[in-house]
Amino acid sequence: MNNFLDKRKLNDIENKIVKLHALFRKQYNVTETSLKNIIIGDILNSRVLYFSFPWESYEEIGDVEEQFITINDDKFICAKPNANNDSKYIGYKYKGHYIFLYYKFNNSTNNLYNYIRYKFPADYGKVTNIDNTNSFYQYIKIKADEYKLLEYKKKIWIDNEIPYLQYIDHIEEGINGIASILYKPFGYEYKEWTTTGFYGIGINDYGLAQRPISQKDFDRWVKNIELLESAIDSFFNIWNVVSYINWNEENDFKWEDF
């Protein structure tokens, strides 16, 4: 691990993000949501799905198509070999085509696709059947409440741990989740570590980005957290001069132009 990627600095960032989320919850009297397994009745229209497919997932993909999250006969998530049987993939079917989420050729060391996040089409529909015995079902999740801030799961870093892309992305998105709900103060800087896929995205990193990390990223994270903390304090004071509004409930408050 590089000198700037020591466990003390990484754990310090993790703790700062946890405190930022706690401040947001307290100041606005809101709760956060968690990731959950997809169940029958979930509507996947425009939903972001979160994946954690292991690199070696191809070893568990059989010789026939296995559907494990189904909308209807032409919309489902499945694992299968391709037509030539020289590769295997996990994907979803839409408009008669298979869209890849994870893909690996049998004779290749690296994956061709392996998304962390993917936004499904706006008309994908409601889940009607689940095969929770399929080994890949557990690696696909959605937010339990799509309108709430995703809770931050703190990671405890140890000596000489490899900073995998997923871990660094988790830090970035833990901060940016609040900025996306609140607002991005002047000077706030976001860095995309991996692409969030979507139907028709075209050429991209297919979830396999390799971005360099440096001390500048740590400095940027600290700055972003401080900017958001200041914004939360300022917004809370102004908000309460106007009205005590519970963000978790519907209300008749309207913004007025002065």
Salt bridges, closest charged atoms under 4 A:
ASP12 OD2 - LYS16 NZ 3.96
GLU32 OE2 - HIS21 ND1 2.70
GLU32 OE1 - ARG25 NH1 3.25
ASP42 OD2 - LYS36 NZ 2.60
GLU65 OE1 - LYS80 NZ 3.41
ASP74 OD1 - LYS93 NZ 3.50
GLU146 OE1 - ARG47 NE 3.76
GLU151 OE2 - LYS153 NZ 3.35
ASP159 OD2 - LYS7 NZ 3.64
GLU161 OE2 - LYS155 NZ 2.49
ASP169 OD2 - ARG117 NH1 2.64
GLU172 OE2 - ARG220 NH1 2.76
GLU173 OE2 - ARG117 NH2 3.89
ASP205 OD2 - ARG211 NH2 3.55
ASP217 OD1 - LYS191 NZ 3.37
ASP217 OD1 - ARG220 NH2 3.07
